[in-house]
Amino acid sequence: MFKKFIRNEAGATAIEYGLIAAGIAVAIAVVVFALGSKLNTLFSNINTLLP
């Protein structure tokens, strides 16, 4: 029974997908944090230029 448990890799695949999703989420958060203030400034400038 223990050998069968050790050979089962179904949970490992789910963990790998979870780690990939977490990595993508962190990357998105970093990009949004880095560009957020720049985009806010850009849209504020555009807003002041509109009549």
PDB file of N, CA, C and O in Angstrom, chain B, residues numbered from 101:
ATOM      1  N   MET B 101       0.830  -1.193   0.000  1.00  0.00           N
ATOM      2  CA  MET B 101       0.000   0.000   0.000  1.00  0.00           C
ATOM      3  C   MET B 101       0.878   1.261   0.000  1.00  0.00           C
ATOM      4  O   MET B 101       0.581   2.235  -0.692  1.00  0.00           O
ATOM      5  N   PHE B 102       1.946   1.227   0.775  1.00  0.00           N
ATOM      6  CA  PHE B 102       2.845   2.381   0.836  1.00  0.00           C
ATOM      7  C   PHE B 102       3.539   2.612  -0.499  1.00  0.00           C
ATOM      8  O   PHE B 102       3.693   3.756  -0.927  1.00  0.00           O
ATOM      9  N   LYS B 103       3.961   1.532  -1.164  1.00  0.00           N
ATOM     10  CA  LYS B 103       4.604   1.666  -2.471  1.00  0.00           C
ATOM     11  C   LYS B 103       3.648   2.263  -3.493  1.00  0.00           C
ATOM     12  O   LYS B 103       4.045   3.079  -4.325  1.00  0.00           O
ATOM     13  N   LYS B 104       2.390   1.853  -3.426  1.00  0.00           N
ATOM     14  CA  LYS B 104       1.382   2.392  -4.342  1.00  0.00           C
ATOM     15  C   LYS B 104       1.188   3.895  -4.086  1.00  0.00           C
ATOM     16  O   LYS B 104       1.031   4.675  -5.026  1.00  0.00           O
ATOM     17  N   PHE B 105       1.200   4.284  -2.832  1.00  0.00           N
ATOM     18  CA  PHE B 105       1.057   5.702  -2.475  1.00  0.00           C
ATOM     19  C   PHE B 105       2.244   6.518  -2.996  1.00  0.00           C
ATOM     20  O   PHE B 105       2.067   7.624  -3.506  1.00  0.00           O
ATOM     21  N   ILE B 106       3.437   5.972  -2.866  1.00  0.00           N
ATOM     22  CA  ILE B 106       4.642   6.671  -3.319  1.00  0.00           C
ATOM     23  C   ILE B 106       4.654   6.828  -4.843  1.00  0.00           C
ATOM     24  O   ILE B 106       5.101   7.857  -5.349  1.00  0.00           O
ATOM     25  N   ARG B 107       4.175   5.834  -5.570  1.00  0.00           N
ATOM     26  CA  ARG B 107       4.181   5.873  -7.031  1.00  0.00           C
ATOM     27  C   ARG B 107       3.082   6.747  -7.616  1.00  0.00           C
ATOM     28  O   ARG B 107       3.166   7.131  -8.783  1.00  0.00           O
ATOM     29  N   ASN B 108       2.073   7.066  -6.852  1.00  0.00           N
ATOM     30  CA  ASN B 108       0.961   7.870  -7.347  1.00  0.00           C
ATOM     31  C   ASN B 108       1.432   9.311  -7.545  1.00  0.00           C
ATOM     32  O   ASN B 108       1.865   9.962  -6.594  1.00  0.00           O
ATOM     33  N   GLU B 109       1.347   9.806  -8.777  1.00  0.00           N
ATOM     34  CA  GLU B 109       1.813  11.155  -9.099  1.00  0.00           C
ATOM     35  C   GLU B 109       0.669  12.111  -9.430  1.00  0.00           C
ATOM     36  O   GLU B 109       0.923  13.218  -9.905  1.00  0.00           O
ATOM     37  N   ALA B 110      -0.555  11.725  -9.198  1.00  0.00           N
ATOM     38  CA  ALA B 110      -1.689  12.587  -9.538  1.00  0.00           C
ATOM     39  C   ALA B 110      -1.677  13.873  -8.720  1.00  0.00           C
ATOM     40  O   ALA B 110      -1.982  14.941  -9.249  1.00  0.00           O
ATOM     41  N   GLY B 111      -1.338  13.787  -7.467  1.00  0.00           N
ATOM     42  CA  GLY B 111      -1.288  14.974  -6.623  1.00  0.00           C
ATOM     43  C   GLY B 111      -0.153  15.902  -7.008  1.00  0.00           C
ATOM     44  O   GLY B 111      -0.274  17.121  -6.889  1.00  0.00           O
ATOM     45  N   ALA B 112       0.952  15.329  -7.469  1.00  0.00           N
ATOM     46  CA  ALA B 112       2.096  16.142  -7.874  1.00  0.00           C
ATOM     47  C   ALA B 112       1.738  17.036  -9.059  1.00  0.00           C
ATOM     48  O   ALA B 112       2.169  18.187  -9.122  1.00  0.00           O
ATOM     49  N   THR B 113       0.964  16.518  -9.980  1.00  0.00           N
ATOM     50  CA  THR B 113       0.551  17.317 -11.134  1.00  0.00           C
ATOM     51  C   THR B 113      -0.316  18.485 -10.692  1.00  0.00           C
ATOM     52  O   THR B 113      -0.148  19.600 -11.187  1.00  0.00           O
ATOM     53  N   ALA B 114      -1.223  18.251  -9.783  1.00  0.00           N
ATOM     54  CA  ALA B 114      -2.078  19.326  -9.290  1.00  0.00           C
ATOM     55  C   ALA B 114      -1.257  20.387  -8.574  1.00  0.00           C
ATOM     56  O   ALA B 114      -1.523  21.581  -8.716  1.00  0.00           O
ATOM     57  N   ILE B 115      -0.270  19.963  -7.813  1.00  0.00           N
ATOM     58  CA  ILE B 115       0.597  20.919  -7.116  1.00  0.00           C
ATOM     59  C   ILE B 115       1.399  21.734  -8.122  1.00  0.00           C
ATOM     60  O   ILE B 115       1.576  22.938  -7.941  1.00  0.00           O
ATOM     61  N   GLU B 116       1.881  21.094  -9.175  1.00  0.00           N
ATOM     62  CA  GLU B 116       2.637  21.812 -10.202  1.00  0.00           C
ATOM     63  C   GLU B 116       1.768  22.867 -10.872  1.00  0.00           C
ATOM     64  O   GLU B 116       2.212  23.996 -11.078  1.00  0.00           O
ATOM     65  N   TYR B 117       0.538  22.509 -11.211  1.00  0.00           N
ATOM     66  CA  TYR B 117      -0.366  23.493 -11.810  1.00  0.00           C
ATOM     67  C   TYR B 117      -0.651  24.630 -10.837  1.00  0.00           C
ATOM     68  O   TYR B 117      -0.748  25.787 -11.246  1.00  0.00           O
ATOM     69  N   GLY B 118      -0.783  24.315  -9.578  1.00  0.00           N
ATOM     70  CA  GLY B 118      -1.004  25.349  -8.568  1.00  0.00           C
ATOM     71  C   GLY B 118       0.178  26.292  -8.468  1.00  0.00           C
ATOM     72  O   GLY B 118      -0.002  27.503  -8.343  1.00  0.00           O
ATOM     73  N   LEU B 119       1.385  25.750  -8.520  1.00  0.00           N
ATOM     74  CA  LEU B 119       2.579  26.598  -8.467  1.00  0.00           C
ATOM     75  C   LEU B 119       2.701  27.471  -9.706  1.00  0.00           C
ATOM     76  O   LEU B 119       3.105  28.631  -9.616  1.00  0.00           O
ATOM     77  N   ILE B 120       2.355  26.922 -10.852  1.00  0.00           N
ATOM     78  CA  ILE B 120       2.385  27.723 -12.082  1.00  0.00           C
ATOM     79  C   ILE B 120       1.374  28.861 -11.996  1.00  0.00           C
ATOM     80  O   ILE B 120       1.688  29.999 -12.345  1.00  0.00           O
ATOM     81  N   ALA B 121       0.167  28.563 -11.535  1.00  0.00           N
ATOM     82  CA  ALA B 121      -0.856  29.602 -11.398  1.00  0.00           C
ATOM     83  C   ALA B 121      -0.426  30.665 -10.393  1.00  0.00           C
ATOM     84  O   ALA B 121      -0.659  31.853 -10.612  1.00  0.00           O
ATOM     85  N   ALA B 122       0.194  30.253  -9.304  1.00  0.00           N
ATOM     86  CA  ALA B 122       0.679  31.221  -8.305  1.00  0.00           C
ATOM     87  C   ALA B 122       1.778  32.103  -8.897  1.00  0.00           C
ATOM     88  O   ALA B 122       1.817  33.305  -8.636  1.00  0.00           O
ATOM     89  N   GLY B 123       2.657  31.515  -9.683  1.00  0.00           N
ATOM     90  CA  GLY B 123       3.720  32.292 -10.324  1.00  0.00           C
ATOM     91  C   GLY B 123       3.173  33.315 -11.298  1.00  0.00           C
ATOM     92  O   GLY B 123       3.652  34.447 -11.353  1.00  0.00           O
ATOM     93  N   ILE B 124       2.174  32.920 -12.064  1.00  0.00           N
ATOM     94  CA  ILE B 124       1.553  33.861 -13.002  1.00  0.00           C
ATOM     95  C   ILE B 124       0.854  34.982 -12.245  1.00  0.00           C
ATOM     96  O   ILE B 124       0.926  36.143 -12.649  1.00  0.00           O
ATOM     97  N   ALA B 125       0.178  34.644 -11.150  1.00  0.00           N
ATOM     98  CA  ALA B 125      -0.503  35.667 -10.349  1.00  0.00           C
ATOM     99  C   ALA B 125       0.492  36.662  -9.761  1.00  0.00           C
ATOM    100  O   ALA B 125       0.228  37.864  -9.736  1.00  0.00           O
ATOM    101  N   VAL B 126       1.628  36.169  -9.291  1.00  0.00           N
ATOM    102  CA  VAL B 126       2.656  37.059  -8.740  1.00  0.00           C
ATOM    103  C   VAL B 126       3.215  37.958  -9.841  1.00  0.00           C
ATOM    104  O   VAL B 126       3.431  39.149  -9.616  1.00  0.00           O
ATOM    105  N   ALA B 127       3.449  37.405 -11.017  1.00  0.00           N
ATOM    106  CA  ALA B 127       3.966  38.204 -12.126  1.00  0.00           C
ATOM    107  C   ALA B 127       2.982  39.303 -12.514  1.00  0.00           C
ATOM    108  O   ALA B 127       3.392  40.438 -12.760  1.00  0.00           O
ATOM    109  N   ILE B 128       1.711  38.987 -12.570  1.00  0.00           N
ATOM    110  CA  ILE B 128       0.698  39.996 -12.893  1.00  0.00           C
ATOM    111  C   ILE B 128       0.661  41.077 -11.824  1.00  0.00           C
ATOM    112  O   ILE B 128       0.573  42.262 -12.145  1.00  0.00           O
ATOM    113  N   ALA B 129       0.728  40.685 -10.562  1.00  0.00           N
ATOM    114  CA  ALA B 129       0.706  41.656  -9.475  1.00  0.00           C
ATOM    115  C   ALA B 129       1.911  42.593  -9.539  1.00  0.00           C
ATOM    116  O   ALA B 129       1.779  43.792  -9.291  1.00  0.00           O
ATOM    117  N   VAL B 130       3.074  42.056  -9.867  1.00  0.00           N
ATOM    118  CA  VAL B 130       4.280  42.883  -9.967  1.00  0.00           C
ATOM    119  C   VAL B 130       4.159  43.877 -11.110  1.00  0.00           C
ATOM    120  O   VAL B 130       4.517  45.045 -10.956  1.00  0.00           O
ATOM    121  N   VAL B 131       3.660  43.428 -12.251  1.00  0.00           N
ATOM    122  CA  VAL B 131       3.505  44.327 -13.399  1.00  0.00           C
ATOM    123  C   VAL B 131       2.489  45.417 -13.099  1.00  0.00           C
ATOM    124  O   VAL B 131       2.721  46.582 -13.421  1.00  0.00           O
ATOM    125  N   VAL B 132       1.373  45.060 -12.491  1.00  0.00           N
ATOM    126  CA  VAL B 132       0.351  46.055 -12.164  1.00  0.00           C
ATOM    127  C   VAL B 132       0.894  47.057 -11.145  1.00  0.00           C
ATOM    128  O   VAL B 132       0.646  48.257 -11.264  1.00  0.00           O
ATOM    129  N   PHE B 133       1.630  46.575 -10.153  1.00  0.00           N
ATOM    130  CA  PHE B 133       2.196  47.472  -9.146  1.00  0.00           C
ATOM    131  C   PHE B 133       3.221  48.404  -9.771  1.00  0.00           C
ATOM    132  O   PHE B 133       3.269  49.587  -9.435  1.00  0.00           O
ATOM    133  N   ALA B 134       4.045  47.879 -10.681  1.00  0.00           N
ATOM    134  CA  ALA B 134       5.095  48.682 -11.295  1.00  0.00           C
ATOM    135  C   ALA B 134       4.530  49.715 -12.270  1.00  0.00           C
ATOM    136  O   ALA B 134       5.031  50.837 -12.345  1.00  0.00           O
ATOM    137  N   LEU B 135       3.503  49.345 -13.006  1.00  0.00           N
ATOM    138  CA  LEU B 135       2.963  50.248 -14.028  1.00  0.00           C
ATOM    139  C   LEU B 135       1.743  51.029 -13.555  1.00  0.00           C
ATOM    140  O   LEU B 135       1.289  51.934 -14.255  1.00  0.00           O
ATOM    141  N   GLY B 136       1.214  50.707 -12.406  1.00  0.00           N
ATOM    142  CA  GLY B 136      -0.024  51.326 -11.940  1.00  0.00           C
ATOM    143  C   GLY B 136       0.045  52.828 -11.823  1.00  0.00           C
ATOM    144  O   GLY B 136      -0.835  53.527 -12.325  1.00  0.00           O
ATOM    145  N   SER B 137       1.073  53.341 -11.171  1.00  0.00           N
ATOM    146  CA  SER B 137       1.172  54.790 -10.980  1.00  0.00           C
ATOM    147  C   SER B 137       1.451  55.504 -12.300  1.00  0.00           C
ATOM    148  O   SER B 137       0.967  56.614 -12.521  1.00  0.00           O
ATOM    149  N   LYS B 138       2.230  54.868 -13.180  1.00  0.00           N
ATOM    150  CA  LYS B 138       2.510  55.475 -14.483  1.00  0.00           C
ATOM    151  C   LYS B 138       1.240  55.571 -15.321  1.00  0.00           C
ATOM    152  O   LYS B 138       0.990  56.585 -15.973  1.00  0.00           O
ATOM    153  N   LEU B 139       0.442  54.506 -15.296  1.00  0.00           N
ATOM    154  CA  LEU B 139      -0.809  54.530 -16.051  1.00  0.00           C
ATOM    155  C   LEU B 139      -1.784  55.535 -15.459  1.00  0.00           C
ATOM    156  O   LEU B 139      -2.503  56.206 -16.200  1.00  0.00           O
ATOM    157  N   ASN B 140      -1.819  55.648 -14.153  1.00  0.00           N
ATOM    158  CA  ASN B 140      -2.691  56.622 -13.510  1.00  0.00           C
ATOM    159  C   ASN B 140      -2.307  58.035 -13.918  1.00  0.00           C
ATOM    160  O   ASN B 140      -3.177  58.855 -14.208  1.00  0.00           O
ATOM    161  N   THR B 141      -1.020  58.324 -13.941  1.00  0.00           N
ATOM    162  CA  THR B 141      -0.539  59.640 -14.370  1.00  0.00           C
ATOM    163  C   THR B 141      -0.888  59.892 -15.835  1.00  0.00           C
ATOM    164  O   THR B 141      -1.331  60.983 -16.192  1.00  0.00           O
ATOM    165  N   LEU B 142      -0.690  58.886 -16.676  1.00  0.00           N
ATOM    166  CA  LEU B 142      -0.997  59.031 -18.101  1.00  0.00           C
ATOM    167  C   LEU B 142      -2.470  59.346 -18.317  1.00  0.00           C
ATOM    168  O   LEU B 142      -2.805  60.267 -19.063  1.00  0.00           O
ATOM    169  N   PHE B 143      -3.357  58.583 -17.666  1.00  0.00           N
ATOM    170  CA  PHE B 143      -4.785  58.815 -17.847  1.00  0.00           C
ATOM    171  C   PHE B 143      -5.227  60.143 -17.226  1.00  0.00           C
ATOM    172  O   PHE B 143      -6.159  60.774 -17.727  1.00  0.00           O
ATOM    173  N   SER B 144      -4.587  60.566 -16.167  1.00  0.00           N
ATOM    174  CA  SER B 144      -4.900  61.877 -15.585  1.00  0.00           C
ATOM    175  C   SER B 144      -4.513  62.993 -16.547  1.00  0.00           C
ATOM    176  O   SER B 144      -5.258  63.959 -16.711  1.00  0.00           O
ATOM    177  N   ASN B 145      -3.360  62.866 -17.179  1.00  0.00           N
ATOM    178  CA  ASN B 145      -2.925  63.862 -18.153  1.00  0.00           C
ATOM    179  C   ASN B 145      -3.869  63.895 -19.350  1.00  0.00           C
ATOM    180  O   ASN B 145      -4.213  64.972 -19.838  1.00  0.00           O
ATOM    181  N   ILE B 146      -4.283  62.743 -19.819  1.00  0.00           N
ATOM    182  CA  ILE B 146      -5.224  62.688 -20.944  1.00  0.00           C
ATOM    183  C   ILE B 146      -6.555  63.316 -20.536  1.00  0.00           C
ATOM    184  O   ILE B 146      -7.177  64.023 -21.329  1.00  0.00           O
ATOM    185  N   ASN B 147      -6.986  63.064 -19.325  1.00  0.00           N
ATOM    186  CA  ASN B 147      -8.250  63.618 -18.842  1.00  0.00           C
ATOM    187  C   ASN B 147      -8.206  65.141 -18.779  1.00  0.00           C
ATOM    188  O   ASN B 147      -9.201  65.797 -19.084  1.00  0.00           O
ATOM    189  N   THR B 148      -7.085  65.704 -18.393  1.00  0.00           N
ATOM    190  CA  THR B 148      -6.983  67.172 -18.326  1.00  0.00           C
ATOM    191  C   THR B 148      -6.955  67.777 -19.720  1.00  0.00           C
ATOM    192  O   THR B 148      -7.370  68.922 -19.896  1.00  0.00           O
ATOM    193  N   LEU B 149      -6.477  67.038 -20.713  1.00  0.00           N
ATOM    194  CA  LEU B 149      -6.401  67.560 -22.077  1.00  0.00           C
ATOM    195  C   LEU B 149      -7.753  67.517 -22.795  1.00  0.00           C
ATOM    196  O   LEU B 149      -7.971  68.254 -23.756  1.00  0.00           O
ATOM    197  N   LEU B 150      -8.648  66.662 -22.332  1.00  0.00           N
ATOM    198  CA  LEU B 150      -9.963  66.553 -22.980  1.00  0.00           C
ATOM    199  C   LEU B 150     -10.835  67.733 -22.562  1.00  0.00           C
ATOM    200  O   LEU B 150     -10.787  68.182 -21.417  1.00  0.00           O
ATOM    201  N   PRO B 151     -11.644  68.237 -23.523  1.00  0.00           N
ATOM    202  CA  PRO B 151     -12.513  69.387 -23.186  1.00  0.00           C
ATOM    203  C   PRO B 151     -13.649  69.029 -22.262  1.00  0.00           C
ATOM    204  O   PRO B 151     -14.448  69.894 -21.903  1.00  0.00           O
TER     205      PRO B 151
END
